[in-house]
Amino acid sequence: MQTTLEKTLAAELNSLRETGQYKQANVLQAPQGPRTRMDGRDVICLSSNNYLGLANHPKVVAAGQDGTRKFGLGTASVRFICGTMTCHLELERKICEFLGCEASTTFISCWDANVGVIPTLASTAEDAIFSDALNHASIIDAIRLSKAQRFIYKHRDLNELESMLKSANARNRVIITDGVFSMEGDVGDLPQLKDLANRYDAALIVDESHATGVLGAHGRGTAEHFGVLGENTIQISTLGKALGGACGGYVAGSRIVCDYLVQRARPQLFSNALPPSVCYGSIAAIDILMTEGATLLEKLRANVRHFRAGIATLGLKTIEGITPIVPVIVGETATAIAMQKALLEKGVFVSGFGFPVVPRGEARLRCQISAAHSRDDLDQALAALGAVAERFPEARGAHH
């Protein structure tokens, strides 16, 4: 006999199916790459955070295998009990070397890093968190776990943020923003945010997950792109996107902040440490970025320019930007999902996103470009997008 809970869930699932919003998991039968094998067919992948093409790089794979040989599969424990291995310390030193920061500490995922940092640094009702309305879901959930006062300002509306900073009566103040916003592909205004943080005695936290290995002269992210690396800025980022693509997150900043997180951040105190394979694979990925970064970043940026120009030529609606996240706005969720399926039939995998991930009426195909894509990959994908858009005229009527 079904419980009321199961009946409620079944009804909601049926509703998703009937309205064309039910998400199917596509199955990969090969490593992640610019071209891969999905659901039994070869596809061009335009839906991966593998921005530098390092997820299946021979040096990264070999380093991961080396980590497993040296240290086994994992720690079988949390770090403060018996779970810190030398590979964790090596990785944290490498992150500091890469970013030029004083200290760093790692988490099993970037989600855990956000959930570790925000409630830990702003833990009481005397504290205040100021967050962009379009910040990542992990930031939203992390804020919900905090007892601090919450101020959510409209996306990139720094006048509203300043009025909130003026009116808030708080002990610790934390401003948090995505560096690159994951659904829009636009960039946080870090110079202005940094100025406001300095004027109102706030710590600035930047989630660089979609900016690490993407922006900045050396791929260090939004902070490097704008030249605001430095004091009173806490960087959170991931090892699961440009830096190898496996899993893991980190926090980088001052020694005081990182030491406090090691003592108090619950996701690190109560979750297993990173697998050794990820530690070594991520070190290898950072080394590649530090030695071959100029070439990789130049290729990535050329690919992004080419693809964005192609979208404009097709007359499709997007959000202007410089990042590899290129959203094609198509209107309704069902349209985005139907177009995703049609593109897959043409050998191009792009993810469709709708409400509640993005606002109603702003469903989109989120195209993501990699340094590993060839010009031919991108041209084939653009041709497929153009052909599918002809079948869905409502997509061209979408407004953002």
Order of alpha helices (4+ residues) and beta strands (2+ residues): alpha-beta-beta-alpha-alpha-beta-alpha-beta-alpha-beta-alpha-beta-alpha-beta-alpha-beta-beta-alpha-alpha-alpha-beta-alpha-beta-beta-beta-alpha-alpha
